[in-house]
Amino acid sequence: MLPPGPELFRAVGAALDGRGPAVLPLSPALPTRALRATLDALRPTHVNGVRHEHGVGVSPEVAVVIATSGTTGVPKGVQLPAAALRASAAASLRRLDARPGERWLCCLPPSHVSGLQVLVRSLLSETEPIVHDGFSPEAVLASGADHVSLVPTQLRRLLSADLSVFRTILLGGAAAPADLLAAARAAGARVVTTYGMSETCGGCVYDGVPLDDVDLRVGDDGRIRVTGPVLFSGYRLRPDLTAAARDGDWFLTSDLGSLAGGRLRVLGRADDVINTGGEKVVAAAVAAVVAEHPAVADAAVVGRPDPEWGERVVAVVVSGAPPTLAELRAFAKERLPAYAAPAELVLVPEIPLLPNGKPDLATLRYGLQREP
């Protein structure tokens, strides 16, 4: 439970080369109840160097365990071998043409794989990372870093600046709206979009193309499968979940996608499909269309229970001069089947996010009020 900084960086380095124990990075700000649930589920042998009762060790190849709650809220421990972390970081550095000695900025939580991999890339680059405890646009722009990893909300807060100060902005954690990418590139940014998750040591697909030695396929069920040297070794103490996530040598993701010309297009999560009146609607596809509306600054789409339709399509929108629901429906119907058009509009000052930068779906589904 170390704050982001040199001590955690050294601990990760020692875990990677076998000089120290495997690391389970947890935020020092984790609420007591969440911490207790995580420790009960993942059973580390030590917490901040103190022996933890009922702790269980890991296999020698495991260097890092990332705690991820998934959709159930029950913590899972994604076990990442040192070889997988190194393979991922090395492939990333090659794809980006990142040179030895160039510095990375870590302003994402290292308890999440996106922040952790900034530390691993720094180790392979033989440099000290620049580590910020939190996100400040001013501090990020003044960091002097060559490369930075961000989520879309962070990038949007930097758009008024000259973004050519970075050689690379890796963008992941959530789908990036086309207008955000265009604005960032107009501001001088070299933006590389990424797709991946904890189980793949973070981003394993850059701008739709898999990293070296990573292979993709889309099954008959539409779900994306990944294989290669970047895969996790299993969920800690949960062989049942590990078996369910495997399809032979392939990791079975929860995402829907398509492959064309060697490029991956992510359509949305399989568990984010909205069943409305017997029709299946991919929430991410509707959100992408809603975000294209000229009056919409940011958007997310979820399903909410509906007594008539089973679920209704709900658009959650950030806008200074919002469209009416009728206007938004008309806009969507020009681009989507009529049944996929939002049936409800919710206005918010900003999309609520989880610490890893992804939309807080529970809040979006149940915690917000509708607009007339």
C-alpha positions in Angstrom: 0.0 0.0 0.0 2.8 2.4 -1.0 2.0 5.7 -2.6 3.2 6.2 -6.2 6.9 7.0 -6.0 10.5 5.6 -5.8 9.9 3.0 -3.2 7.1 1.3 -5.1 9.2 1.6 -8.3 12.1 -0.3 -6.6 9.7 -2.9 -5.3 8.4 -3.6 -8.8 11.9 -3.8 -10.1 13.0 -6.3 -7.5 9.9 -8.4 -8.2 10.7 -8.5 -11.9 14.2 -9.7 -11.5 13.6 -12.0 -8.7 15.4 -10.1 -5.9 12.2 -9.4 -4.1 8.7 -10.8 -3.5 5.8 -10.5 -5.9 4.0 -7.2 -5.5 0.2 -6.6 -5.1 0.0 -2.8 -5.4 -3.0 -1.3 -3.6 -3.9 2.3 -3.2 -3.2 3.8 0.3 -6.6 5.6 -0.1 -8.5 2.3 -0.4 -11.5 2.4 2.0 -11.3 0.1 5.0 -14.1 -2.1 3.8 -12.7 -2.5 0.3 -9.2 -3.2 1.7 -10.6 -5.9 4.0 -12.5 -7.5 1.1 -9.3 -7.4 -1.1 -7.1 -8.9 1.6 -9.6 -11.6 2.4 -10.0 -12.6 -1.3 -6.3 -12.3 -2.4 -4.6 -13.4 0.9 -1.1 -11.8 0.5 1.6 -13.2 2.8 2.6 -9.7 3.9 1.1 -6.2 4.0 3.6 -3.4 4.0 6.2 -5.9 5.2 4.2 -7.2 8.1 3.2 -10.9 8.0 -0.5 -11.3 7.1 -2.5 -14.1 8.8 -3.6 -16.9 6.4 -1.5 -15.5 3.6 -0.6 -17.8 0.6 2.4 -17.4 -1.6 2.6 -17.3 -5.4 4.3 -19.4 -8.0 7.9 -18.3 -8.7 7.2 -16.9 -12.1 4.6 -14.4 -10.8 6.0 -10.9 -10.3 2.8 -8.8 -9.9 -0.8 -9.4 -8.8 -3.3 -6.8 -10.0 -6.6 -6.5 -8.0 -9.5 -6.1 -10.3 -13.2 -6.2 -9.2 -14.7 -6.9 -12.6 -18.5 -6.6 -12.8 -19.3 -8.4 -9.5 -17.4 -6.2 -7.1 -15.6 -9.3 -5.6 -11.9 -8.7 -5.9 -10.0 -10.9 -8.3 -6.2 -11.2 -8.4 -4.7 -11.2 -11.9 -1.3 -12.9 -11.7 1.2 -11.4 -14.1 4.5 -13.3 -14.7 7.7 -11.3 -14.9 8.2 -12.7 -18.5 4.8 -11.5 -19.6 5.3 -8.0 -18.1 8.7 -7.7 -19.8 7.4 -9.0 -23.1 4.5 -6.5 -23.1 6.8 -3.5 -22.2 9.4 -4.5 -24.7 6.9 -4.8 -27.5 5.4 -1.5 -26.6 8.7 0.3 -26.6 9.5 -1.2 -30.0 6.2 -0.2 -31.5 6.6 3.3 -30.3 10.2 3.6 -31.2 10.9 4.7 -27.7 14.6 5.1 -27.2 16.7 4.2 -24.1 17.0 7.1 -21.7 13.6 8.6 -22.7 11.5 9.2 -19.6 7.9 8.1 -18.9 5.3 10.0 -16.9 3.2 8.0 -14.5 0.0 9.9 -13.6 -2.3 6.8 -13.5 -2.6 4.7 -10.4 0.1 2.0 -10.3 -2.5 -0.2 -8.6 -4.0 -0.5 -12.1 -2.1 -2.2 -14.9 -1.9 1.0 -17.0 0.0 2.8 -14.3 2.1 -0.3 -13.4 3.2 -0.8 -17.0 4.6 2.8 -17.1 7.0 1.6 -14.3 7.9 -1.5 -16.2 8.6 0.4 -19.5 10.8 2.8 -17.4 12.8 -0.2 -16.0 13.4 -1.6 -19.5 14.4 1.9 -20.7 16.8 2.2 -17.8 15.3 5.4 -16.6 13.6 6.7 -13.5 9.9 7.4 -14.2 8.4 10.8 -13.4 5.6 9.9 -10.9 2.7 12.1 -10.0 0.3 11.2 -7.2 -2.8 12.1 -9.1 -3.5 14.1 -12.2 -2.9 17.8 -12.6 -2.9 19.2 -16.2 -0.4 21.9 -15.3 2.0 19.3 -13.7 1.6 16.9 -16.6 2.5 19.6 -19.2 5.5 20.8 -17.1 6.8 17.3 -16.4 9.4 17.2 -19.1 8.5 13.5 -19.9 8.9 12.1 -23.4 6.0 9.6 -23.1 2.8 9.6 -21.1 -0.1 7.1 -20.6 -3.5 8.7 -20.2 -7.2 8.0 -20.2 -9.6 10.0 -22.5 -10.9 12.3 -19.7 -7.3 13.3 -18.8 -6.5 14.0 -22.5 -9.5 16.2 -22.9 -8.3 18.4 -20.0 -5.1 19.0 -21.9 -6.5 20.1 -25.2 -5.9 23.8 -24.8 -2.1 23.2 -24.5 0.7 22.4 -27.0 0.7 18.6 -26.9 3.8 18.2 -29.1 5.8 18.4 -25.8 5.3 14.6 -25.7 6.8 12.2 -28.2 3.9 9.8 -27.5 0.5 9.9 -25.7 -0.7 6.4 -25.1 -4.5 6.5 -24.7 -6.5 3.7 -23.2 -8.9 2.7 -20.4 -12.0 3.6 -22.4 -13.1 4.2 -26.0 -11.7 7.5 -27.4 -14.2 9.7 -29.2 -13.2 10.6 -32.8 -13.5 14.4 -32.0 -11.1 14.0 -29.0 -8.5 12.3 -31.2 -8.8 14.9 -33.9 -8.5 17.8 -31.4 -5.5 16.2 -29.7 -3.7 15.7 -33.0 -4.5 19.2 -34.1 -2.8 20.3 -30.8 0.3 18.5 -31.9 -0.1 15.2 -30.1 1.1 11.9 -31.4 -1.8 9.8 -29.9 -1.6 6.0 -30.0 -4.9 4.3 -29.0 -4.5 1.1 -27.0 -6.7 -1.9 -26.2 -6.0 -4.4 -23.5 -6.7 -5.3 -19.9 -5.0 -6.5 -16.8 -5.0 -10.1 -18.1 -2.9 -9.0 -21.1 -0.5 -6.9 -19.1 -2.3 -3.8 -20.3 -2.5 -2.6 -23.9 -1.7 -5.3 -26.4 -3.3 -3.7 -29.5 -2.0 -0.3 -30.7 -4.1 1.7 -33.2 -6.0 -1.5 -33.9 -2.9 -3.6 -34.7 -1.6 -6.2 -32.2 1.8 -5.9 -30.7 4.6 -8.2 -31.9 3.9 -11.9 -31.1 0.3 -11.1 -30.0 -2.5 -12.8 -32.0 -6.2 -12.0 -32.1 -9.3 -13.7 -33.3 -13.0 -13.2 -32.9 -15.1 -16.2 -32.1 -18.5 -17.2 -33.4 -19.9 -15.5 -30.3 -18.4 -12.2 -31.3 -16.0 -12.1 -28.4 -12.4 -11.1 -28.8 -9.7 -13.7 -28.0 -6.0 -12.9 -27.4 -3.0 -15.1 -27.2 0.8 -14.5 -26.9 3.5 -14.0 -24.4 1.7 -11.1 -22.6 -1.0 -13.2 -21.0 -1.6 -13.6 -17.3 -1.0 -17.0 -15.6 -4.4 -17.1 -13.9 -6.6 -15.6 -11.3 -5.2 -15.9 -7.8 -6.7 -18.8 -5.8 -9.5 -19.1 -8.4 -8.9 -22.0 -10.8 -12.6 -22.0 -11.7 -12.4 -18.4 -13.0 -9.1 -19.1 -14.8 -10.6 -22.1 -16.6 -13.7 -20.0 -17.6 -11.4 -17.3 -19.1 -9.4 -19.8 -21.3 -10.2 -21.1 -24.7 -7.3 -23.4 -25.2 -4.2 -21.1 -25.4 -6.5 -18.1 -25.9 -7.7 -15.6 -23.3 -11.4 -15.1 -23.8 -12.2 -11.4 -23.2 -15.6 -9.9 -22.3 -15.4 -7.6 -25.3 -17.2 -7.8 -28.7 -15.2 -7.0 -31.8 -14.5 -7.5 -35.4 -11.3 -8.0 -37.5 -10.8 -6.6 -40.9 -7.6 -6.2 -42.8 -5.6 -7.2 -39.7 -7.1 -4.4 -37.6 -9.3 -4.8 -34.6 -12.4 -2.8 -34.0 -13.8 -3.1 -30.5 -17.6 -2.9 -30.5 -18.2 -2.9 -26.7 -18.5 -5.3 -23.8 -20.5 -8.5 -24.1 -22.1 -7.7 -20.8 -23.0 -4.2 -21.9 -25.4 -5.4 -24.6 -28.8 -3.9 -23.9 -31.8 -6.2 -24.6 -34.7 -3.8 -25.5 -37.9 -5.2 -26.8 -36.1 -8.4 -28.0 -33.5 -6.4 -29.9 -29.8 -6.4 -28.8 -28.1 -3.1 -28.7 -24.3 -2.6 -28.1 -24.1 0.3 -25.7 -20.6 1.4 -26.9 -21.8 1.7 -30.5 -24.7 4.0 -29.5 -22.3 6.0 -27.2 -20.0 6.6 -30.2 -22.9 7.9 -32.3 -24.2 10.1 -29.4 -20.7 11.6 -28.9 -20.7 12.6 -32.6 -23.6 15.1 -32.0 -22.1 18.6 -32.3 -23.6 19.7 -29.0 -22.3 16.7 -27.0 -18.9 17.0 -25.2 -18.9 13.5 -23.7 -21.3 10.6 -23.5 -21.9 7.1 -22.2 -24.8 4.8 -22.8 -26.3 2.1 -20.5 -29.4 0.0 -20.1 -31.9 0.5 -17.4 -34.8 -1.8 -16.4 -38.0 -1.0 -18.2 -41.4 -2.7 -17.4 -42.4 -2.7 -21.1 -39.2 -3.2 -23.0 -37.1 -5.2 -20.5 -34.4 -2.6 -20.8 -34.3 0.9 -22.3 -31.4 2.7 -23.9 -30.2 5.6 -21.7 -27.8 8.3 -23.0 -25.8 10.0 -20.3 -24.5 13.3 -21.8 -22.1 16.2 -20.9 -23.2 19.3 -22.8 -23.2 23.1 -22.4 -26.2 23.4 -24.7 -27.7 20.0 -24.7 -30.1 18.7 -27.4 -33.5 17.5 -26.4 -34.2 13.8 -26.3 -36.3 14.2 -29.5 -33.3 15.8 -31.3 -30.9 13.2 -30.0 -33.2 10.4 -31.1 -33.5 11.9 -34.6 -29.7 12.2 -34.9 -29.2 8.6 -33.7 -31.8 7.2 -36.1 -30.0 8.6 -39.1 -27.0 6.4 -38.1 -28.5 3.5 -36.2 -31.6 1.2 -36.2 -34.5 3.0 -34.6 -34.6 0.6 -31.7 -31.0 1.6 -30.8 -31.9 5.3 -30.4 -31.8 6.5 -26.8 -35.2 6.4 -25.0 -33.9 8.5 -22.1 -31.5 11.4 -21.7 -29.6 12.2 -18.6 -27.5 15.3 -18.3 -24.4 15.4 -16.1 -21.5 17.9 -15.5 -19.1 15.0 -16.2 -19.1 11.3 -16.8 -18.4 9.6 -13.4 -15.2 7.5 -13.6 -13.6 4.6 -11.7 -10.0 5.1 -10.6 -8.8 3.3 -13.8 -10.5 5.9 -16.0 -13.4 3.8 -17.1 -17.0 5.0 -16.8 -18.6 4.0 -13.5 -21.4 1.9 -15.0 -23.1 1.2 -11.7 -23.6 4.9 -11.0 -24.6 5.5 -14.6 -27.2 2.8 -14.5 -28.8 3.5 -11.1 -27.6 6.8 -9.6 -28.7 9.5 -12.0 -31.9 11.3 -12.8 -33.5 11.7 -16.2 -34.0 14.9 -18.2 -37.4 15.6 -19.7 
